Amino acid sequence: MPRTPREVVFVDGVRTPFGKAGEKGMYAQTRADDLVIKCIRELLRRNPDLPPERVEEVAIAATTQIGDQGLTLGRMAALLSGLPKTTPGYSVDRMCAGAMTAVTNVAGAISFGAIDVAVAGGVEHMGRHPMGEGVDPNPRVVAEKLVDPSALVMGKTAENLHDRYPSLTKERSDAYALGSQRKLAQAYEDGKIQPDLVEVATRHAEKGWGLATTDEPPRPQTTLEDLAGLKTPFRPHGNVTAGNAAGLNDGATACLIASEQAAAELGLPVRMRLVDFAFVGVEPEVMGYGPVPAAEKALAKAGLGIDDIGLFELNEAFAVQVLAFLEHFGIADDDERVNRYGGAIATGHPLASSGVRLMTQLARQFEEDPSVRYGMTAMCIGIGMGGAVIWENPHHADYGSDTTSEA
């Protein structure tokens, strides 16, 4: 029986404030699953026209799926969020692109017609579960020289990217990082971040009760001199520092994804339409280059060119990784289309949760700027991958017309 693919739309997205990992961080004694549960409950509260029983899937990502990030987190989060017991769920792991993959997974099911509405998101509590906790890499990876040992340490892969492209200097990385801090500070001042943050009550045995209302990692007073003096932990006299890379963070995200028909039927807002997406593999030793071929593949599938993209939300795992993307496509380091609200260097990067943060911020920027028709969310992914998703702005005058006619 022939099927016609259905359009998939982004309805709404929220996130917790991101915290610093470790005992001094604001979520030190807060459970990871409670963070994502808070996000799901907030989505339901913000969208009262959505009957809970219409949510047909919950896909939640985590890179380290043990402890309070284990036990098929999507299903457990659905139950604990107050969704009906008939709502299924599952867990996703594509490292940093976990939430991005959760979105594209449920989007595929919606387009196919298997479901109409889903929740997708991610969580990472890097204070409770450091990256790589409990893993046992197959010794063949190194013994048979399938990859260089540096491929298993993300900071070393960033140093490798600096080596491969000498034009991507530490000075450029530091300047880019400073811009990220300043843009996030401005976005907070302008009230751009707060509408999609979920306040989280915290409890600590020594510190008592608290309320997380803003991101903990930003350093708005950072200067270039500060950045220039930081240590390079991955290599003596290297290029990657704590100042031009994302830190270790805790936090969660979640969003509502639906078919265009279901959104219209239920009176749900359409904040973006999914145009196309792509995931690719690259040499693990330079995993930060992954967004480049991912973007090229997604653009080719959509019949678009890089100049058609009016807004970019690029995950800043490392400044050099973003710079590699910008240089490849001939985009200036300080192009106003890129990360208007700052990025992960300032905001934080709780691994598997970050993909939905990118999407939520892009949706907010679409509302502000109807002149932009297409936007892209993209990120590098550990062990040598990249992901890119292209979205269309429903506020643009040509929304919904043939996307290939301009190519």
N, C-alpha and C positions, 0 to 999 in steps of 0.2 A: 504494500500500500504506500503510495508516494506521500512524502511529507514536505511541507513548506517551512523552512526555518523561521522562527519568530524573533522579533526584535527584543533585545534585552536592555533594561534601563537600570541606572543607579538611582535609588529612591532617597536614601539618607545614609549618613555615616557619622559615627561618634568615636571618641577615644578618651581614655583616661589621661590625666596629666602624666607625662613620663617622669620617672624617678631615676636617681642614681642607684646603681647596683651596690650591694654591700650593706654592712650593718649600720652604717650612717645614713643610708638612703631612707626616704620616707615610707617605702613599702617593705622595709626589712622584715617585718613580722606580719605582713599581709599575704594571704594566699594568692597564688597566680590565678587559680580558677575563679576566685571572687572578683578579680579585676575584669575578666571578660564577661562574667555574669552581670556585673554592673552595667557594662556597655549594652548588652542585649536588652536588659530591662529598660534602659534609657531609650533605646530605639522604639520599643513598644509604647512607652509613655509619650514620646514625641509624635507618634503616628497612631492616634486613637481610632482612626477609621480602619485600621488593619486588625481584623479579628485574629487572635492568636492561633486559632486552628487553621488559618490560611497559610501559616508558615510551614512549608512542607520539607524543609531540610535545614540543618545547621552544620556548617563546615567551619571548624576552628583549627587554626594552625599553631604549632609550637615546634621549635627546633629540637628541644630536649624533652622528649615525651616520657618523662618519668615523674614520680611523686605527684604533686598537685597540678602537673601539666600532662598527666597520663590518663589511663583508663578511658580511652575513646572520648577525649575531652569535649568534642562537639555534642555528643549525646548527653554527657553529664551536665554540661553547661545549659543545654536545652531544658533538662528536667529541673535544674536548680534556678532557672530564670522564670519559671512559672508557665512555660509553654506546655501544651497538652502532652500527656504521656504517649500519644500517638505520633508525636513529632520525632522523626529520626535524626541522627547526627553522626558525624565522623570526624576524625582528625586528619590533618594534612601536614606533611613535612617536605618543604623545598627550601630549607634553611631560611635565608633572609626574605625570600619571595613566598613564604608560606601563605600569608594573607592574600597576596596577589593571586596565587594559585587557587586558594579557596574561592575567590571571586570568579575566576575563569572556569573553574570546575562547575560551580552551580549555574553559571551562565550557559555552559554547554548543555546542561540538563534542561534549563528553561527553554533554550532555543530549540532543542529536540522535541519539547512538548511533554517531558516527563513530569515536570513540576511547574508551578506558576510563581511562587514567592519563596525566597530563601534568605537566611542570615549567613553571612560569611565574615570571618575576621581572624584575629590571631592574638596571641599573648606570649610574652617572654619575661620570665622573672630570672634575670641573669645573676641576681644576688643569691637566690636559692639554688639555681641550676646553671652554673657556668657553662659556656659553650664547650661542647665536647665531653661533658660529664658522662662517665659510664661507657664511652664508645671504645671499640676495639678494632682499629683499622686493620684490614687484612695485610699481613706482612708482605704479600706479593706486590703491593702498591710501590713499596720502596725497593724490595729485593730484586724485582724484575724491571725496575726503572720505568714503570708505567708513567710515573710523574716524578718531578723533582720533589724532595721532601718539603721544600718551602710551600708547596701547594696546600699543605694541611694547616698552614698558619696564615690567616688572612692578611695580617700586617706585613708579612714577608712578600705576599703576592703583590701588595701595593708598592713595596720597594722595587720589585721586579718590573712593575709597570713604569716606574721612574727610569729604570735602566734602559728599557726598550725604547722609550720615547724621551730622549734627553731634553727636548724642548719643554717637557712638563717638569719644570724646576720646583724646588722647595719654595722659592720666593713666590711663584705663582700659586702654589697650594696654600701658603699662608695667607696671601691676599684674598684668595677665594674664601677661605675659612673665616676671615674677618668680615667679609661681606655677608656670610651666612648669619653670623651673630648679630650684625647690625640690622639685617632685614627682619629677623625674628623679633628683635626688640621693637622695631617700628610697627610690625604687625600686631604685637600685643598692645602697643600704645594706641593703635587705630581700632582696636576691638575686633580684629579679624580672626584671632585664634579662639577666643573664649566661647563663641556660640556653639562649637562642636565638642567642647570639653565636658566630661562627666565628673562631677565632684565625687571624691572617694573618701569615706571615713576610714581612718587608719588607727591602729592600736599597737602600742609598743610597751613591753613589760616595764621598761625604765622610764620612757618618755611620756607614757600615758596616751590619751586619745588625741587625734589630730584630724585635720581635713585637708586633703590634697586638692588644690584648686588651680595651680599653675605648674608648668614644667619646672623640674628641678635642675636639669643640666646647663641651661644657658649661662653664658658669661658675657653679658653685654658690655662690660668695661674693658674687654680684651683689646690689646693694641698689637700692632705688628712687632714691636719690640718684645712684648711678652712672648709672642709666638716664635720669634727667631731664637729665643733663649731656651726653648724646651728640649728635653732629651729625645733621642731617637732610639726607642727601646728595641726595635727589630734589627738594627744594624748600627755599628759604630759609624758616626759621621754620616748617617743616612738622611732620609727626607721625610719620613712619616713620623709624626709626633701625636701626642694626645690633643694638641690644638688643631691639627688639620685632618683629624679623623673623628668619627663618631665614637662616643664612649660606651661603657657597659651600662645597660639600662634595664629598667623594669617598666612594663606598661602593656596595655591591651587596646584593641580596636575592634569595631564591628560595624557592618553596614547591611542595608536591605537591598537586595537585588530582585527584580521582578520582570515578568514579561510586560511589554508595552500595553497589551490588552488588559492584563490583571491590574496594572496601575490605574488605567482609565476606569475600569469597573469599580475599583475600591476608592477612587478619588485620591490616590497617592501622588505626591509630587514626582515629577520626572526631572532630575537634576543633571543627568548625563545619559547619553545613549552609547552603548558599547559598539564600536565600529569593527575592530579586529584586534588580535593579540598574537604574540609569538614568544616562545621560549626556545633558546638555543644553547648549545654547548660550545665552549672555547677551551683553549689550553688552561688547565687548572692553575698553572704557575702564574698566569696573568688574568685571574678571574675577573678583575675589575674592568676588563675590556668587553665583558659580556653584553652590556646594553647596546653597544654599537651594532653588531650583527642582528641582535634581537629587534632593534628599531628598524633596521633595513628590511628585515623579513616582514614585519608587521606593516610597514608602509607599502611594500610591494603588493602584499595581499589586499590591502585596502585601496590600491590604485592611487596613492597619494605620494607626495614628495615631502622632504623635510621642511620646505618653505611653506607648506600648508599647515604646519603645526604652529599655532599661535601662542600656546602656553606649554611649558614643560614642568613636570614635577619629577625630578631626578633624585633618587635616594643618595644621600651623601655618606656612604660607608667610609669613604676616603675622598679627600679633595681631588687627588690625582685621578681617581676613577671618573669623576664628573668632568674634569678637564680633558681627559682622553676622548670622551664623548663629544664635548663641545668642539675640540680641535678637529676631530674627524669630519664633523659636519659643517665646519667653517662658521661656527657661532662664537661670538666674543665671550670671554670669561665672565663679563659683567652684563651680559644681555638681559634686558628687563623681562624677557619672556620666561626666564629660568628661575624657578624657586622663589617666587615673589615674596613668600612669607618666611624665607630662610629655609634651612633644611636640617638634616639629621646631625650635622656637626654641632649645631646649636641646640636643636630640639631634643636629640637623643634618638637612638636606634635600637629599640627592643626587638631585634631580629625579626621573628616571624610575624610581628604585628604591623610592621612599617608600611606594607603595600597599601593597606586601607587608609593610613594617614595621608599618603600621597593622593589617593582618590578623593578623599573628603576635602582636602585643600584645593584640589583642582575644581571640584564642583562649586566650592565657594567662589573661586575666581571667575568661573563661567558666569555666575550670577552678576558679578560686578562688571564684567566686560562682555557685553553681547556682540561686540565687533569680532570676537574670536570665535571661529567655527569649530576648530579641532584642537584638542590637547592630547598630551601623551604623559603617561606615568611609566617610568622605567627604572630598573635597578640591576645591579650586579648580584650574583648569587654564588655562595661558597661552592667549592670543588669545581669551579670553572663553568658557570652558566650565566645567562642574562635573560631578562624578561622585559617585555614592553607591551603596553596596552594603549590603544588609541580610542579616544572618546569624542563624541560630538556634543556641542553646546546647544541645548534646546531653546536658548534665548536668541540664537542667531537667526537672521531673517531667512536664510536658506535651509534651515534645519529640516532634515528628512528628505531632501531632494537627492538625486543621484550623486553619490559620493565620488564616483569615478569620472564624472564629466569634466572635473577641473584638472585631472592628472595629465 
